[in-house]
Amino acid sequence: MNCRHCKKPLVHDFVNLGSAPPSNAYLTTDMLSKPEIWYPLRVKYCDQCWLVQTEDFAEKETFFSPDYAYFSSMSPSWLDHAQNYSAAMTKRFDITTSSMVVEIASNDGYLLRNFQSSGVPCLGVEPTLACAEAAQAIGIETIVEFFGVDLAQKLKDSGYSADLMAANNVLAHVPDINDFVSGFRDLLKDQGIATFEFPHLLNLVQQNQFDTIYHEHFSYLSLSAVDRIFRANGMSIFDVEQIGTHGGSLRVFAQKSDTGRHKYTGMSDEVLAREKQAGMLTHGFYGGFQQKAESIKDEFVEFLLEAKAAKKKVAAYGAAAKGNTLMNFAGIRPDLVSFVVDRNPHKAGRFMPGSRIPIVSEEKIRQEKPDYVVILPWNIKDEISFQL
């Protein structure tokens, strides 16, 4: 396999998490009597552009199917994040009813509804039908396609051009990252801006966040790699913010390299310096991660086995993709974790992919009163603890 950005052959291993089915391919009762397709979950890194990336084993449509079950509006903290983002961007970049806001991977309309309520024209682009229909149901115009240069040109030909483009937690989800970024360049107005939020690879490594690795994430991003990719595709970064979402993320502000006029803040230099100091442009930074992942996995299995021997009941909260990575890497089945609670009605009544642990509503946890609750989406631990 060659690097998704610079096309250099990939020879260096980052981590091997065995194999797993698609993380959001939740099973129905009928599907339990049928086989699942598992794909190797191996990650490599490029020593030319330092992009960390999964090996290719299936097309993007395999992981983003029409019945994709991740709905952003299920998390109150994420709704607050989206509302705060909308208010901040409106104020900073003078977004008005004469502006056009486009969100790529707009999901169920969780973000655009904030602009819509202020009378700002907006457009969502969402490739998964179930999420797109949820957004359309609340009146948000949504295109059901994958984004890239071709779609950007079609939208431009139809009269669309964006003052603000938002891309939250999608840059890591695209196999052709060059085509994806170039699409922003083509759809933005000359002085338009685009923001990208993505989990920071520095935190993933330093905090052992191996469960954030799954097939939908084609790339794991440092600012060093993103800066190279943007420059190569006609975009330049003029500001960066470090935010707390998803275990520690970056919000990158970018504009067209040739026509953008927003002042460079210098914040990207600070993040790039941190990455260099941490060794992210050297092989040493990426070594040893396999052992860290295996250590956490082994300790988790040991805990579950001890709980079972003591006749303690263990349940989990949050049928999240990262939870599926952990469960399948560790080989956990319903004999060790009885059920997983999730407030998303699209998941309740189904089963976790691979582990086939039943997913139930919140009421079940109140009825059963398990001895232990394992919080799988640890990034919203405080929110879940408060809910329970």
C-alpha positions as CSV (number, residue, x, y, z in Angstrom):
1,M,0.0,0.0,0.0
2,N,1.2,3.5,-0.8
3,C,0.6,6.6,1.4
4,R,-2.7,8.2,0.9
5,H,-1.1,11.6,0.6
6,C,2.4,11.5,-0.8
7,K,2.1,8.0,-2.4
8,K,5.3,6.7,-0.9
9,P,5.2,2.9,-0.1
10,L,4.2,2.2,3.5
11,V,6.6,-0.1,5.3
12,H,6.5,1.0,8.9
13,D,4.0,-0.5,11.4
14,F,2.3,1.6,14.1
15,V,-0.1,-0.9,15.6
16,N,-1.9,-4.1,14.8
17,L,-5.3,-4.6,16.6
18,G,-6.1,-7.9,14.9
19,S,-9.3,-7.9,13.0
20,A,-12.8,-6.5,13.5
21,P,-16.1,-5.9,11.7
22,P,-17.0,-2.4,10.8
23,S,-17.5,-0.5,14.1
24,N,-20.9,0.9,13.4
25,A,-22.4,-2.2,11.7
26,Y,-24.8,-3.0,14.5
27,L,-26.5,-6.3,14.2
28,T,-30.2,-7.1,14.3
29,T,-31.6,-10.3,15.8
30,D,-32.0,-11.9,12.3
31,M,-28.3,-11.2,11.6
32,L,-27.1,-13.2,14.6
33,S,-27.6,-16.4,12.6
34,K,-25.4,-15.2,9.8
35,P,-21.7,-14.7,9.5
36,E,-20.0,-11.3,9.8
37,I,-17.3,-9.9,7.6
38,W,-14.2,-9.0,9.6
39,Y,-11.3,-6.9,8.2
40,P,-7.7,-6.7,9.5
41,L,-7.2,-3.6,11.6
42,R,-3.6,-2.7,11.0
43,V,-2.1,0.8,11.0
44,K,1.1,2.1,9.4
45,Y,2.8,5.4,9.2
46,C,4.6,7.3,6.4
47,D,8.1,8.5,7.1
48,Q,8.0,11.1,4.4
49,C,4.8,13.1,5.3
50,W,4.2,11.4,8.7
51,L,0.6,10.5,7.9
52,V,-0.6,7.6,10.1
53,Q,-3.2,5.5,8.3
54,T,-5.0,2.2,8.3
55,E,-4.3,-0.4,5.6
56,D,-7.0,-0.6,2.9
57,F,-9.2,-3.7,2.8
58,A,-12.6,-2.3,1.8
59,E,-14.2,0.7,0.1
60,K,-15.6,3.6,2.1
61,E,-19.2,2.5,1.4
62,T,-18.6,-0.6,3.5
63,F,-18.1,1.5,6.6
64,F,-20.6,4.3,5.9
65,S,-23.7,2.3,4.9
66,P,-27.3,3.8,4.4
67,D,-28.3,2.6,7.9
68,Y,-25.3,4.0,9.7
69,A,-26.3,4.4,13.3
70,Y,-24.2,7.2,14.7
71,F,-26.4,10.2,15.4
72,S,-24.6,13.3,16.8
73,S,-27.7,14.7,18.5
74,M,-27.7,11.9,21.0
75,S,-25.0,13.6,23.1
76,P,-26.0,16.7,25.0
77,S,-22.4,17.8,25.4
78,W,-21.8,17.5,21.7
79,L,-24.9,19.6,21.0
80,D,-23.5,22.2,23.4
81,H,-20.2,22.1,21.5
82,A,-21.9,22.6,18.2
83,Q,-23.9,25.5,19.6
84,N,-20.8,27.2,21.0
85,Y,-19.0,26.7,17.7
86,S,-21.8,28.3,15.7
87,A,-22.0,31.3,18.0
88,A,-18.2,31.7,17.9
89,M,-17.9,31.5,14.1
90,T,-20.8,33.8,13.6
91,K,-19.2,36.5,15.7
92,R,-15.6,36.0,14.5
93,F,-16.3,35.8,10.8
94,D,-19.5,38.0,10.6
95,I,-21.8,35.2,9.4
96,T,-25.1,36.8,8.4
97,T,-28.3,36.0,6.6
98,S,-26.4,36.9,3.4
99,S,-23.8,34.2,4.1
100,M,-23.7,30.5,3.1
101,V,-22.6,27.9,5.6
102,V,-21.8,24.3,4.3
103,E,-21.1,21.4,6.6
104,I,-19.4,18.3,5.3
105,A,-20.4,15.2,7.1
106,S,-23.4,17.1,8.6
107,N,-24.9,13.9,10.2
108,D,-28.4,14.6,11.6
109,G,-28.2,18.4,11.4
110,Y,-26.9,18.8,14.9
111,L,-24.7,21.8,14.0
112,L,-26.5,23.4,11.0
113,R,-29.7,23.8,12.9
114,N,-28.0,26.5,14.9
115,F,-27.3,28.5,11.8
116,Q,-30.7,27.7,10.4
117,S,-32.5,29.1,13.4
118,S,-30.6,32.4,12.9
119,G,-31.8,32.6,9.3
120,V,-28.4,31.8,7.8
121,P,-28.7,29.8,4.5
122,C,-27.0,26.4,5.0
123,L,-26.3,23.2,3.2
124,G,-25.4,19.8,4.6
125,V,-23.4,17.1,2.8
126,E,-23.9,13.7,4.4
127,P,-23.2,10.3,2.7
128,T,-25.2,8.1,5.1
129,L,-29.0,8.1,4.3
130,A,-30.3,7.5,7.8
131,C,-28.5,10.6,9.1
132,A,-29.3,12.7,6.1
133,E,-33.0,11.9,6.4
134,A,-32.9,13.0,10.1
135,A,-31.5,16.4,9.0
136,Q,-33.9,16.8,6.2
137,A,-36.8,16.0,8.6
138,I,-35.9,19.3,10.5
139,G,-35.8,21.3,7.3
140,I,-32.0,21.3,6.6
141,E,-31.2,20.9,2.9
142,T,-28.8,17.9,2.7
143,I,-27.0,16.3,-0.2
144,V,-26.6,12.5,0.2
145,E,-23.2,12.0,-1.3
146,F,-19.5,11.7,-0.4
147,F,-17.6,15.0,-0.7
148,G,-14.7,15.6,-3.0
149,V,-13.7,17.7,-6.0
150,D,-16.5,16.3,-8.2
151,L,-19.3,17.1,-5.8
152,A,-17.7,20.5,-5.1
153,Q,-17.7,21.4,-8.8
154,K,-21.3,20.2,-9.2
155,L,-22.4,22.4,-6.3
156,K,-20.5,25.3,-7.6
157,D,-22.1,24.9,-11.0
158,S,-25.5,24.9,-9.2
159,G,-24.7,28.3,-7.7
160,Y,-23.4,27.3,-4.3
161,S,-20.3,28.9,-2.8
162,A,-19.4,29.0,0.9
163,D,-18.4,31.7,3.3
164,L,-17.9,29.1,6.0
165,M,-17.3,25.4,5.6
166,A,-17.3,23.1,8.7
167,A,-15.8,19.6,8.9
168,N,-16.0,18.2,12.3
169,N,-14.5,14.7,12.8
170,V,-14.5,13.8,9.2
171,L,-11.0,14.6,7.9
172,A,-9.8,11.3,9.4
173,H,-12.7,9.5,7.8
174,V,-11.8,10.0,4.1
175,P,-9.7,7.5,2.1
176,D,-8.7,10.1,-0.6
177,I,-7.6,12.9,1.6
178,N,-6.1,15.0,-1.2
179,D,-9.4,15.0,-3.2
180,F,-11.4,15.8,0.0
181,V,-9.3,18.9,0.9
182,S,-9.2,20.1,-2.7
183,G,-13.0,20.1,-2.7
184,F,-12.9,22.7,0.1
185,R,-10.6,24.9,-2.0
186,D,-13.1,24.6,-4.9
187,L,-16.3,25.4,-3.0
188,L,-15.1,28.2,-0.8
189,K,-15.5,31.8,-1.8
190,D,-12.2,33.7,-2.3
191,Q,-12.2,35.0,1.2
192,G,-14.2,32.1,2.7
193,I,-12.8,30.0,5.6
194,A,-13.0,26.3,6.5
195,T,-12.7,24.8,9.9
196,F,-11.7,21.2,10.6
197,E,-11.8,19.4,13.9
198,F,-10.0,16.1,14.4
199,P,-8.5,14.1,17.3
200,H,-4.9,15.0,17.8
201,L,-2.5,12.1,17.1
202,L,-0.2,13.4,19.9
203,N,-2.9,12.7,22.5
204,L,-3.7,9.3,20.9
205,V,-0.1,8.2,21.5
206,Q,0.7,9.8,24.8
207,Q,-2.6,8.8,26.4
208,N,-2.8,5.3,24.8
209,Q,-6.1,6.0,23.1
210,F,-5.8,2.9,20.8
211,D,-9.6,2.3,20.9
212,T,-10.1,5.4,18.7
213,I,-8.6,3.3,15.9
214,Y,-11.2,1.6,13.7
215,H,-11.9,1.1,10.0
216,E,-13.9,4.3,9.6
217,H,-10.8,6.3,10.6
218,F,-8.6,6.0,7.6
219,S,-6.1,8.5,9.0
220,Y,-4.7,9.6,12.4
221,L,-3.7,13.2,12.2
222,S,-0.9,15.4,13.4
223,L,-0.8,19.1,12.6
224,S,2.5,18.4,10.8
225,A,0.8,16.0,8.4
226,V,-2.4,18.1,7.9
227,D,-0.3,21.2,7.2
228,R,1.6,19.4,4.4
229,I,-1.7,18.0,3.0
230,F,-3.4,21.4,3.0
231,R,-0.4,23.2,1.3
232,A,-0.3,20.5,-1.4
233,N,-4.0,21.1,-2.2
234,G,-4.2,24.8,-2.3
235,M,-5.2,25.5,1.3
236,S,-3.3,27.3,4.1
237,I,-3.8,27.2,7.8
238,F,-4.1,30.6,9.5
239,D,-5.1,29.6,13.1
240,V,-5.3,26.5,15.3
241,E,-7.2,25.9,18.6
242,Q,-6.7,23.1,21.0
243,I,-10.1,21.8,22.2
244,G,-11.1,19.0,24.7
245,T,-13.4,16.9,22.5
246,H,-12.7,13.3,21.7
247,G,-9.8,13.0,24.1
248,G,-8.1,16.1,22.9
249,S,-8.6,17.6,19.4
250,L,-7.4,20.4,17.1
251,R,-9.6,22.9,15.4
252,V,-7.8,24.1,12.3
253,F,-8.8,27.3,10.4
254,A,-7.9,27.3,6.8
255,Q,-8.4,29.4,3.7
256,K,-7.5,29.4,0.0
257,S,-3.7,29.8,-0.4
258,D,-4.0,32.3,-3.2
259,T,-7.0,34.5,-2.3
260,G,-7.4,34.1,1.5
261,R,-6.9,37.3,3.5
262,H,-7.3,36.2,7.1
263,K,-4.4,37.1,9.4
264,Y,-2.0,34.4,10.4
265,T,-2.1,34.0,14.2
266,G,1.0,32.0,14.8
267,M,-0.8,29.4,16.9
268,S,0.1,26.6,14.4
269,D,3.8,27.3,15.0
270,E,3.3,26.5,18.7
271,V,1.5,23.2,18.0
272,L,4.1,22.2,15.3
273,A,6.9,23.0,17.8
274,R,5.2,20.7,20.4
275,E,4.9,17.9,17.9
276,K,8.5,18.2,16.9
277,Q,9.6,18.3,20.5
278,A,7.6,15.1,21.2
279,G,9.4,13.4,18.3
280,M,6.5,13.1,16.0
281,L,8.8,13.5,12.9
282,T,10.9,10.6,14.0
283,H,10.5,6.8,14.1
284,G,10.9,6.7,17.8
285,F,7.6,8.4,18.5
286,Y,5.6,5.5,16.9
287,G,7.5,2.6,18.4
288,G,6.2,0.8,21.5
289,F,2.5,1.7,20.9
290,Q,1.7,-2.0,20.3
291,Q,2.9,-3.0,23.7
292,K,0.9,-0.2,25.4
293,A,-2.3,-1.3,23.7
294,E,-1.8,-4.9,24.6
295,S,-1.1,-4.0,28.2
296,I,-4.4,-2.2,28.6
297,K,-6.2,-5.0,26.8
298,D,-4.7,-7.6,29.1
299,E,-5.6,-5.7,32.3
300,F,-9.1,-5.2,31.1
301,V,-9.6,-8.9,30.4
302,E,-8.0,-9.8,33.8
303,F,-10.5,-7.4,35.5
304,L,-13.5,-9.0,33.7
305,L,-12.3,-12.6,34.5
306,E,-11.9,-11.7,38.2
307,A,-15.4,-10.1,38.3
308,K,-16.9,-13.2,36.7
309,A,-15.1,-15.5,39.2
310,A,-16.5,-13.4,42.0
311,K,-20.0,-13.7,40.5
312,K,-20.2,-9.9,39.9
313,K,-22.3,-8.6,37.0
314,V,-20.6,-6.2,34.6
315,A,-22.5,-4.0,32.1
316,A,-21.2,-1.3,29.8
317,Y,-22.5,2.1,28.8
318,G,-22.3,3.5,25.3
319,A,-22.4,1.4,22.2
320,A,-19.6,3.5,20.7
321,A,-17.3,2.7,17.9
322,K,-14.3,2.9,20.3
323,G,-16.0,0.4,22.5
324,N,-16.3,-2.0,19.6
325,T,-12.5,-1.7,19.0
326,L,-11.8,-2.5,22.6
327,M,-14.3,-5.4,22.9
328,N,-13.1,-7.1,19.7
329,F,-9.4,-6.6,20.3
330,A,-9.8,-8.1,23.8
331,G,-12.2,-10.9,22.6
332,I,-15.0,-9.9,25.0
333,R,-18.3,-11.7,24.7
334,P,-21.6,-11.6,26.7
335,D,-20.3,-14.0,29.3
336,L,-18.0,-11.2,30.6
337,V,-20.1,-8.1,29.8
338,S,-23.8,-8.8,30.0
339,F,-25.2,-5.9,28.0
340,V,-24.4,-2.4,26.7
341,V,-26.7,0.5,27.5
342,D,-27.2,3.2,24.9
343,R,-29.8,6.0,24.8
344,N,-29.8,6.1,20.9
345,P,-33.0,4.4,19.8
346,H,-31.4,3.4,16.6
347,K,-29.0,1.1,18.5
348,A,-31.2,-0.2,21.3
349,G,-32.5,-3.7,20.5
350,R,-29.5,-4.5,18.3
351,F,-26.2,-6.2,19.1
352,M,-22.6,-5.0,19.1
353,P,-20.7,-6.0,16.0
354,G,-18.2,-8.8,16.6
355,S,-18.8,-9.3,20.3
356,R,-22.6,-9.6,19.8
357,I,-23.3,-8.2,23.2
358,P,-27.0,-7.0,23.4
359,I,-27.6,-3.2,23.3
360,V,-30.4,-2.1,25.6
361,S,-32.1,1.1,26.8
362,E,-31.1,3.0,29.9
363,E,-34.0,1.5,31.9
364,K,-32.2,-1.9,31.8
365,I,-29.3,-0.6,33.9
366,R,-31.7,0.7,36.6
367,Q,-33.5,-2.6,36.7
368,E,-30.5,-4.9,36.7
369,K,-28.2,-2.7,38.9
370,P,-24.9,-4.3,37.8
371,D,-22.0,-4.4,40.2
372,Y,-19.8,-2.6,37.6
373,V,-20.5,-0.3,34.7
374,V,-17.7,0.1,32.1
375,I,-17.9,3.4,30.3
376,L,-16.9,2.8,26.7
377,P,-17.0,6.3,25.3
378,W,-14.6,7.6,28.0
379,N,-14.4,11.0,26.3
380,I,-17.9,11.8,27.7
381,K,-17.4,10.1,31.0
382,D,-18.6,13.1,33.0
383,E,-21.8,13.4,30.9
384,I,-22.6,9.7,31.3
385,S,-21.9,9.7,35.1
386,F,-24.3,12.6,35.5
387,Q,-27.0,10.9,33.4
388,L,-26.8,7.8,35.6
